[in-house]
Amino acid sequence: MARSDSGARPSEARQRLLATATRIFYAEGIHSVGVDRIIAEAKVTRATFYRHFPGKEDLVLAYLRAADHAIRNQVDGAFAADLPATDALRAVAESIARDIRSAGFRGCAFLNAVAEYPDPDHPVHQAVLAHRQWFLDTINTVLARIQETEAEAAARQFVMLRDGAMAAGCLFDPALISETFLRGVEGLIRAHSAHRPS
């Protein structure tokens, strides 16, 4: 088991391996990058790599866990201010828009990964599904605070708006895509709020 899973502080070599893999996997894809390149760029030995990650798949899963953790922190930060539900959703949307406008943006790490691991039984595919279910459930919970009966459908729409923006944001003008996404979310919030019982 990797040291980071035991609650102990991860070693500097493990952090370097994960940071290197994260940078390369996100920028270039997962299958196109071999373990040898990650070892070389992280400046560790092969033995050090295998001490922390029994194989490449373990490193890929660690990469996705780190991405999941970062997104959860981002979403939790938006909800931590105890804002009204509508403002909390706007805050989540703003954080997504900021990501799309950030330097080096290359889409959603999870959608990119699942495109490379189409087998639904593969652990990487399962990790992507788990992350996406958490995100959908989280948005659904917030939308239910506005109006419960249509919350699930509205949450699916929010996630689809996000997915479209993440895909388009690395192909077209990120500022325009972000603006379009935020307008879409605003329209969704208004429509969902209009169904609220008086």
C-alpha positions in Angstrom: 0.0 0.0 0.0 1.3 3.5 -0.8 2.3 5.5 2.2 -0.3 8.2 1.4 -3.1 5.7 1.9 -2.0 5.0 5.4 -2.5 8.5 6.7 1.2 9.3 6.9 2.6 12.2 5.0 3.6 11.0 1.4 7.2 10.9 0.7 8.8 13.6 -1.4 9.5 11.1 -4.2 5.9 10.0 -4.3 4.7 13.6 -4.5 7.2 14.3 -7.3 6.0 11.2 -9.2 2.4 12.2 -8.8 3.0 15.8 -9.8 4.9 14.7 -12.8 2.3 12.2 -13.9 -0.5 14.7 -13.3 1.2 17.3 -15.5 1.9 14.9 -18.3 -1.3 12.8 -18.2 -3.4 16.0 -18.3 -1.4 17.7 -21.1 -0.8 14.6 -23.3 -3.1 11.8 -22.3 -2.5 8.7 -20.3 -1.8 5.9 -22.8 0.7 8.0 -24.7 2.9 8.3 -21.7 5.1 5.5 -20.4 6.4 4.8 -16.9 10.0 5.4 -18.1 9.3 9.0 -19.0 7.6 9.7 -15.7 10.5 8.1 -13.8 13.0 10.2 -15.8 11.1 13.5 -15.4 10.4 12.9 -11.7 14.1 12.1 -11.3 13.6 9.0 -9.3 14.8 5.4 -9.7 12.6 2.6 -11.1 12.7 0.9 -7.7 11.4 4.1 -6.1 8.6 4.3 -8.6 7.5 0.7 -7.9 7.8 1.1 -4.2 5.1 3.8 -4.4 3.1 2.5 -7.3 3.0 -1.2 -8.1 2.1 -0.3 -11.7 1.1 2.4 -14.1 -2.6 1.8 -13.4 -2.0 2.6 -9.7 -0.4 5.9 -10.7 -3.4 6.7 -13.0 -5.8 6.0 -10.1 -3.7 8.2 -7.8 -3.8 11.0 -10.4 -7.6 10.7 -10.6 -7.9 10.6 -6.8 -5.9 13.8 -6.6 -8.1 15.5 -9.2 -11.2 14.3 -7.4 -9.8 15.7 -4.1 -9.0 19.1 -5.8 -12.5 19.4 -7.3 -14.2 18.4 -4.0 -12.2 21.1 -2.2 -13.2 23.6 -4.9 -16.9 22.7 -4.6 -16.8 22.6 -0.8 -15.2 26.0 -0.8 -18.1 27.4 -2.8 -20.6 25.8 -0.3 -18.6 26.7 2.9 -19.7 30.3 2.9 -23.3 29.2 3.8 -24.6 31.1 0.8 -28.2 30.7 -0.5 -28.5 27.7 -2.8 -28.7 29.9 -5.9 -25.5 31.7 -5.0 -23.7 28.5 -4.1 -24.5 27.1 -7.6 -23.2 30.4 -9.1 -20.0 30.1 -7.1 -19.5 26.5 -8.4 -20.1 27.7 -11.9 -17.7 30.6 -11.5 -15.0 28.2 -10.3 -15.6 26.0 -13.4 -15.4 29.1 -15.6 -12.1 30.1 -13.9 -10.7 26.6 -14.7 -11.7 26.9 -18.3 -9.9 30.3 -18.6 -6.8 29.0 -16.9 -3.5 28.6 -18.7 -2.9 25.1 -20.0 -6.6 24.1 -19.8 -7.2 20.8 -21.7 -10.7 19.9 -20.7 -12.0 17.7 -17.9 -9.4 15.2 -16.6 -12.2 12.7 -15.9 -13.8 12.9 -19.4 -10.3 12.7 -20.9 -9.5 9.6 -18.8 -12.7 7.7 -19.5 -12.2 8.2 -23.3 -9.0 6.2 -22.9 -10.6 3.6 -20.6 -13.9 2.7 -22.2 -14.4 -0.7 -20.5 -17.0 0.0 -17.8 -15.4 -2.6 -15.5 -11.9 -1.1 -15.6 -10.9 0.5 -12.2 -10.1 3.8 -14.0 -13.5 3.9 -15.6 -15.1 3.1 -12.3 -13.1 6.0 -10.6 -14.5 8.4 -13.2 -18.0 7.2 -12.7 -17.7 7.5 -8.9 -16.4 11.1 -9.2 -19.2 12.0 -11.6 -21.9 10.5 -9.4 -20.6 12.5 -6.5 -20.7 15.7 -8.5 -24.2 15.0 -9.8 -25.4 14.1 -6.3 -23.8 17.3 -4.8 -25.5 19.6 -7.4 -28.8 17.7 -7.0 -28.6 18.3 -3.2 -28.2 22.0 -3.7 -30.9 22.3 -6.3 -33.2 20.4 -4.0 -32.8 23.2 -1.5 -34.4 25.5 -4.1 -37.1 23.2 -5.3 -37.1 19.4 -4.6 -39.3 17.8 -7.2 -37.4 18.9 -10.3 -33.9 18.9 -8.7 -32.7 15.7 -10.3 -33.5 16.8 -13.9 -32.0 20.2 -13.2 -28.8 18.6 -11.8 -28.4 16.5 -14.9 -28.7 19.6 -17.0 -26.1 21.5 -14.9 -23.7 18.6 -15.3 -24.3 18.5 -19.1 -23.7 22.3 -19.3 -20.5 21.8 -17.4 -19.4 18.9 -19.6 -20.1 20.9 -22.8 -18.2 23.9 -21.5 -15.2 21.7 -20.4 -15.1 20.1 -23.9 -15.5 23.3 -25.8 -13.2 25.4 -23.5 -10.1 23.7 -24.9 -11.2 24.0 -28.5 -12.6 27.5 -28.8 -12.2 30.9 -27.1 -12.2 30.1 -23.3 -13.6 33.5 -22.4 -16.6 33.1 -24.8 -17.2 29.5 -23.6 -17.1 30.6 -20.0 -19.5 33.4 -20.6 -21.9 31.0 -22.5 -21.7 28.5 -19.7 -22.4 31.0 -17.0 -25.4 32.3 -18.9 -26.7 28.8 -19.3 -26.3 28.1 -15.6 -28.1 31.4 -14.8 -31.0 30.4 -17.1 -31.1 27.0 -15.4 -31.2 28.6 -11.9 -34.0 31.0 -13.0 -36.0 28.3 -14.5 -35.6 26.0 -11.6 -36.4 28.7 -9.1 -39.6 29.6 -11.0 -40.9 26.1 -10.2 -40.6 26.8 -6.5 -43.9 26.6 -4.7 -45.1 30.0 -3.4 
